[in-house]
Amino acid sequence: MCRRRHHFALMALLLFGAGCTQDSVLEDAVIPTSVSIPSSDPTVLVVVEDEPVNFGITDDTIRVGAIADLSGRLLALSRPAIQAQQVYFDRLNDRGGVDGRSIELVVEDSQGQVNLAVDAYNRLTRDAEDGVALISHVAGIDASQAIGIDPGSSPVLVVPTSWLSGWGDDSSPHHVGLGSSYCVDAANGVAFLSDQLTEQTAPRMAILTTPGPYGQDARRGALAAATELGIEIVLDDASLGTEQQPDPAQLITSMFTARVNLVWMSSGPADLATLLSAAEPVGLDALWAGSAPNYSDQLLGGGVAPSLNDRYFHVSPSPVWGVPESPAMANMAAALAASGEESVISTEFVRGWLEAIYTESVIRKAIAGDELSRDGLRSASRSLTVDFDGLVPNQTWSGGSARSRVTTSFVYAIDSAVWDRVSITAAAEGEGGLGFAAMDGNTPFQSDDLDYEQACGIPATG
């Protein structure tokens, strides 16, 4: 197809003699924004085009979008992450921004509804000056899966606040896998549980998950790890959270009868509390572990606190608030406190801080490659190493993919004695805690006995 983008002769020879039809020229031509006709040759029209528009990027500002849930069921997860990002970007701007440009965080509230999240995505990514360069936060798996499916001519880089193995693969190439996936966490959780048994104890496992993407991604890792480690799976129930979910008492009784001593669970805090409450009177003597969304520290205010202390382990893609007591964690807490943020401490502040670090890093990478645009940011995301300031191990994306290659997880025991939900200001002074106890000095866990490529489809490079 012929293209004439800079000089158009007003003669039939150029239009037709070069093998182009008039329609094809008009179809392919860039609409000129300014035109001059040299007096020396009035038959030649010279088109002077503006520089390409980098939507969401000006000489002094980079607009970053966030699709948060500020009034729905994920409020407690999304709001702290957004607050952390705002504090991070404000501090960054006070220090000169990125290459002289300030970061402007543009937040949309999805209200926890997928259709509203899609509407928000379409507004944020429109090809206009008030669009955004990338999206640093999307609350909810369903929302993240629904956006960017048909991104059109100018798709943007998206950081989902969820940890599916598939982020960054062919079905979601513009989504970034940040941290370990549900699959990796489950595989590591199963391996960790197995390590807690004596050599004389034969492991017998129950795997309890939801049927949705989160539960099934975790189930994949749990099944693969159990199979590879020679753990007998005596129960595999993927119906939690549905009408087909078995009666809790009957489920626990069947686990007791089958002599289950290890339980992996990927559901939510309500199901966890229900099953642990049912397990106590039956006398089910098993160790439990679960994905990050499976647990909430607020359970420590209820009757299941003793069971959580005795037998539950929390497996997470990122560290929890205050554990470990590292310089990086202290710096984050101090910055949040200095901003006047008076919210109660939450691990979601840590996750929002990590999202902000990633956002700054990918912008700097694009600038270094002289590609500060939506296209350039997506390209930078596929060949990038991020230094997370010691909060988590550095993460690298390579091979032309934004898919996570992380094979380590953070594992915590539960200790209600250190549970005290104080304000951020008090926490910055060393008070309070969320009831987590670090395992092995909070060194991220990775099993030497697992093939992560086989378990979760990623190279075991950490």
WOKAKA-V52202 format. One line per field, one symbol per residue. phi: phi as a letter, one per 20 degrees, with the letter a starting at -180 (. if undefined). psi: psi as a letter, one per 30 degrees, with the letter a starting at -180 (. if undefined). burial: 1 if it has 16 or more other C-alpha atoms within 10 Angstrom, else 0. A space follows every 10 residues. Layout:
BEGIN
phi=???
psi=???
burial=???
END
This chain:
BEGIN
phi=.eccdccdee cffffdfend effffffefe ffdbccdgff bfedddedef fgeefnccfc bcedebdddd bcfdgfeeff ffffffffff ffffeomdln deededddde lmdfffffgf ffffdffbfe fcebdeacen fgfffeemfc fmecfdfcdf eacffefnef ebfeedednf egffgfffff ffgfffeffe effcdddcbe eegfffffgg ffffffffem efeebcdddg ncfeffggff fffffffelf cccdccbbgf ffffffffff ffnfecedbb fgffccffff edfegffffe bdcddcfbfe gnceeegfff fffffffffn fdffgbffff ffffffggff ffffffffel cfbfffffff febbcdeemn fcggccdbmm ceffdfcdce dcedbffdeb eeffffffen emrdndcfdl mmfgebefdd effffcmcfe dm
psi=kkkjfekkkh kfeeeefggk leeeeeefkk kkfkkkjkff iffkkkkjkl lkkjkgkaff kjkklkjljg gafgefeeee eeeeeeeeee eeefgfajhf klkjkjkkjf ggkeeeeeee eeeeglilfg alelkfkjkk eeeefflgei fafillkkjk hlhkefkfaf fifgkkjjal leeeeeeeee eeeeffllff kkkjkkjjll faeeefeeee eeeeeeeegg kkjfkjjhgk glffklkeee eeeeeeeghk fkkkkjclee eeeeeeefee ffgjilkkll leffkkffff gafgeeeeee gkkkklflll kfjlileeee eeeeeeeffg kglkkkffee eeeeeeeeee eeeeeeeegh hileeeeeee fgikkkjggf elkkkkkagg kgkkgkgllk kklkjffgjj jlleeeefgg lllggkkkkh ggkkkkkfgk jfeeegglki f.
burial=0001100100 0000100000 0000100000 0000000000 0001111000 0001111000 1111111111 0000101111 1111111111 0110001100 1111111111 1111011101 1011111000 1111111111 1111101100 0000111111 1111111110 0111111111 1111111111 1111000000 0011111111 1011111111 1111110100 1010101111 1000000110 1110110011 1111111110 1110111110 0001011111 1111101011 0001111110 1111111111 1111000111 0111111000 1000111111 1111111111 1111111000 1111111111 1111111100 1110111000 1111111111 1111110011 1111111100 0111111100 0101111001 1100110101 01
END
